[in-house]
Amino acid sequence: MPSRQESGRAWPVIALAAAGIAGLVAWSVWPSGSVPLANPDDLRQVALGRAIYQDRCASCHGANLEGQPNWQGREPNGRMPAPPHDASGHTWHHSDDQLFEIVKYGIERFAPPGYESDMPAFDSMLRDEESWAVLAYIKSTWPERERTFQERVTRTAREAEQ
């Protein structure tokens, strides 16, 4: 049996090992990156997002997120109309991170070659927190089925990155 003095020296090693294990567990389950997330249940984030959406997005995507008419077909100039962000569109088919990157950098990095859109990159117009807030607002309008599906898409994409 170890003496009282030997036991006293062992506890810092045990505490350090326990802290290290706890840190590894937290790191492995925490979402990657330190960017804020689009939380449709955060009323302040949603309110901010609604205001920004009405100011920056509604002119193309519609005041009620309905998109432009005939959004699935090309316009005479060859560009695609703005899609809806409500449940009738496809926004909820994409992960939070992909949607954030589309808002920040534009659609080009995700679209097929030759795809042309009037959607600007907002990296110089919106802070990251504002882009996440717009996404939180959009997500807050979806029915439960679409929200659940999109949450699963986001979780799967993040797990694949780890």
JOMO-V484527 format. One record per backbone hydrogen bond with DSSP energy under -0.5 kcal/mol. NH is the residue of the N-H (numbers start at 1). CO is the residue of the C=O. If there is no record, write none. Layout:
nh: <NH/NH>
co: <CO/CO>
This chain:
nh: <7/8/9/10/11/13/14/15/16/17/18/19/20/21/22/23/24/25/26/27/28/29/30/39/40/42/43/46/47/48/49/50/51/52/53/54/55/56/57/58/60/61/62/65/67/68/71/73/75/78/80/81/85/86/89/90/91/93/94/99/100/101/102/103/104/105/106/106/110/111/115/118/122/123/125/126/130/131/132/133/134/135/136/137/138/139/140/141/141/142/147/148/149/150/151/152/153/154/155/156/157/158/159/160/161/162/162>
co: <3/4/5/6/7/9/10/11/12/13/14/15/16/17/18/19/20/21/22/23/24/25/26/37/38/39/41/42/43/44/45/46/47/48/49/50/51/52/53/53/57/57/58/62/61/82/68/70/79/75/116/73/65/65/86/84/84/90/91/95/96/97/98/99/100/101/101/102/107/107/112/80/103/104/122/122/127/127/128/129/130/131/132/133/134/135/136/137/138/139/143/144/145/146/147/148/149/150/151/152/153/154/155/156/157/158/159>
